[in-house]
């Protein structure tokens, strides 16, 4: 009964619930090398008096979870993300102003320590999300390609992730752009930050939405995904809950 009362309190007007996930449609942001979502009717009301559909899409599509095995051979796949890791304290670091001024911005250790000066240390076992407001960009503007076809979007510096993993013991990170690394950083070291974070047996959530609606601290994030053996990732449904 105690848990039921806790849930009743969380669903009261004292708390806010925010959906952090994209809709999954053929127009959902994804790499151009990946096929669009395709939907096929298997059973229909007209013919079978029931509706069943077949959905076909890549594992990293829209808001999605990347387990360690996404980049690290032999590392933990999706089904080995523990159920206790699916509900975490969420800290939100706002670098939206920096990203607006410089679309290639990489969040720094200095950004993180300045956040801690205001809000305290990042809790061990938490998720740290980088707010850039990038989700507000639509269509081709999401990848922000220049006249040469090169993408420009913000991300994490490797140094910031080293700080969070080795100094703070976080469990996961999250962000709104499609990559851990800023697009420009990939020209120097391809997926350097992403290989680091997943190589630390951490996971990440990419293409989050609505981080601007959350407070810096005090939020809980819930992460839902299918239990697929040996999967390198999948589309995720993420919810945030915080007290108003």
C-alpha positions in Angstrom: 0.0 0.0 0.0 2.9 2.4 0.7 4.0 2.2 -3.0 0.4 2.8 -4.1 0.3 6.0 -2.0 3.6 7.1 -3.4 2.2 6.6 -6.9 -1.0 8.5 -6.1 1.1 11.4 -4.8 3.2 11.4 -8.0 0.1 11.6 -10.1 -1.4 14.4 -8.1 -1.3 18.1 -9.2 1.9 18.6 -7.1 4.0 16.9 -9.8 4.7 17.5 -13.4 5.1 14.7 -16.0 6.9 15.4 -19.2 7.4 13.2 -22.3 11.0 13.4 -23.5 10.5 11.2 -26.6 10.0 11.9 -30.3 7.1 10.5 -32.2 8.1 7.6 -34.4 7.2 8.4 -38.0 8.9 8.2 -41.4 9.9 11.9 -40.8 11.5 11.3 -37.4 15.1 12.5 -37.3 17.6 9.7 -38.2 20.8 9.3 -40.2 20.4 9.6 -44.0 22.1 6.2 -44.3 19.2 4.6 -42.4 16.0 3.7 -44.0 12.8 5.5 -43.0 10.3 3.8 -40.8 8.0 1.6 -42.9 4.6 0.4 -41.8 2.7 -2.5 -43.3 -0.8 -3.6 -42.5 -0.9 -7.3 -41.6 -4.5 -7.6 -40.4 -7.1 -5.0 -41.0 -10.6 -4.3 -39.6 -12.0 -4.3 -43.1 -10.7 -7.9 -43.8 -10.1 -9.5 -40.5 -12.0 -7.4 -37.9 -8.8 -6.7 -36.1 -5.7 -4.5 -36.6 -2.1 -5.6 -36.7 0.8 -3.8 -38.2 4.4 -4.6 -39.1 6.9 -1.8 -38.3 10.4 -1.9 -39.8 13.2 0.5 -38.6 16.8 0.5 -37.5 17.7 0.2 -33.8 18.9 3.8 -33.5 15.8 5.7 -34.6 14.3 8.8 -33.0 14.7 8.9 -29.2 16.8 5.8 -28.5 19.0 4.1 -26.0 22.6 3.1 -26.9 23.9 0.4 -24.6 27.7 -0.3 -24.4 27.5 -2.9 -27.1 26.5 -0.2 -29.7 30.2 0.7 -30.0 32.1 -1.8 -27.9 32.3 -5.4 -29.1 31.5 -7.9 -26.4 30.1 -5.2 -24.0 26.7 -5.2 -22.4 23.8 -5.3 -24.9 20.4 -3.8 -24.4 18.8 -6.7 -22.5 21.6 -6.5 -19.9 20.7 -2.9 -18.9 19.3 -3.7 -15.4 15.7 -2.7 -14.5 17.0 -0.5 -11.7 18.9 1.5 -14.4 15.6 2.3 -16.1 14.7 4.8 -13.3 17.3 7.3 -12.5 17.8 10.8 -10.9 18.1 13.3 -13.8 20.3 16.4 -13.8 19.9 18.9 -16.6 22.8 21.1 -17.7 21.7 24.1 -19.8 24.1 25.1 -22.5 21.4 26.2 -24.9 22.9 29.7 -25.1 26.3 28.4 -26.1 24.8 26.1 -28.7 22.7 29.0 -30.2 25.9 31.0 -30.5 28.0 28.1 -31.8 26.3 25.1 -33.3 29.5 23.1 -33.0 29.7 23.7 -29.2 31.1 20.9 -27.0 30.0 21.0 -23.3 33.1 21.4 -21.1 34.2 20.4 -17.6 33.9 24.1 -16.7 30.2 24.0 -17.7 29.8 21.1 -15.4 31.7 22.5 -12.4 29.8 25.8 -12.7 26.5 23.8 -12.6 27.8 22.1 -9.4 28.5 25.4 -7.8 24.8 26.2 -8.0 23.2 22.8 -7.5 25.7 20.6 -5.7 27.6 17.5 -7.0 26.1 15.3 -9.7 24.8 12.3 -7.7 26.5 8.9 -8.3 24.2 6.7 -10.3 22.4 9.6 -12.0 21.8 10.5 -15.6 23.2 13.9 -16.7 21.4 15.4 -19.7 22.8 18.2 -21.9 20.2 20.8 -22.8 20.8 22.5 -26.1 17.2 23.1 -27.3 18.3 21.3 -30.5 15.1 19.3 -30.6 13.3 22.5 -31.7 14.9 22.3 -35.1 12.8 20.6 -37.7 13.6 18.5 -40.8 17.0 19.2 -42.5 17.7 21.9 -39.9 18.1 19.2 -37.3 21.4 18.1 -38.9 22.3 21.6 -39.9 24.3 20.9 -43.0 26.4 23.6 -44.6 27.0 24.2 -48.4 29.6 21.3 -48.4 27.1 18.9 -46.9 28.9 18.8 -43.5 26.7 18.6 -40.4 27.0 21.1 -37.5 25.4 20.3 -34.1 26.6 20.4 -30.5 27.7 17.6 -28.2 29.9 16.4 -25.4 33.6 16.9 -25.0 35.4 13.7 -24.1 36.9 15.6 -21.1 33.4 16.3 -19.7 32.5 12.7 -20.0 35.7 11.6 -18.3 34.8 14.0 -15.4 31.3 12.6 -15.0 32.4 8.9 -15.2 35.6 9.0 -13.2 34.9 11.8 -10.8 31.2 11.5 -10.2 30.3 7.9 -11.1 27.2 8.7 -13.2 25.2 5.9 -14.9 24.2 7.5 -18.1 24.1 10.7 -20.2 21.5 12.1 -22.5 21.3 14.8 -25.2 19.0 16.2 -27.9 21.3 16.1 -31.0 21.9 12.8 -32.9 25.4 12.1 -31.6 27.4 12.2 -28.4 30.2 14.1 -30.2 29.7 17.5 -31.9 29.7 16.9 -35.6 32.8 18.9 -36.1 34.7 16.9 -33.5 34.2 13.7 -35.6 36.5 15.2 -38.2 39.3 15.1 -35.6 38.5 11.8 -33.8 35.5 9.8 -35.1 33.1 9.1 -32.3 35.8 9.7 -29.7 33.4 10.8 -26.9 30.8 8.1 -27.7 33.4 5.3 -27.7 34.6 6.6 -24.4 31.3 6.7 -22.6 30.1 3.4 -23.9 33.5 1.9 -23.1 32.9 2.8 -19.5 29.9 0.4 -19.4 27.6 3.4 -19.3 24.6 4.0 -21.6 23.1 7.0 -23.3 19.8 8.4 -24.6 20.0 10.3 -27.8 17.5 12.7 -29.5 15.7 13.7 -26.3 13.0 16.4 -26.3 11.6 18.9 -23.9 14.7 19.2 -21.6 13.8 23.0 -21.4 10.7 22.1 -19.5 12.7 20.5 -16.6 14.4 21.9 -13.6 18.2 21.4 -13.2 17.7 19.0 -10.3 15.0 17.0 -8.6 13.7 15.1 -11.7 13.4 11.3 -12.1 13.6 9.9 -15.6 12.0 6.6 -16.6 13.3 4.7 -19.6 11.3 2.1 -21.5 12.5 -0.2 -24.3 11.9 -3.8 -25.6 13.9 -6.6 -24.0 15.7 -7.8 -27.1 18.7 -10.2 -26.5 22.0 -8.9 -27.8 20.5 -5.7 -29.3 22.8 -2.7 -29.8 20.0 -0.4 -29.0 16.4 0.5 -29.7 13.9 3.3 -29.8 13.0 4.4 -26.2 10.1 6.0 -24.4 11.4 8.4 -21.7 9.3 10.2 -19.1 10.4 12.9 -16.6 8.7 13.5 -13.3 9.4 16.4 -10.9 7.6 18.3 -8.2 6.2 21.6 -9.3 
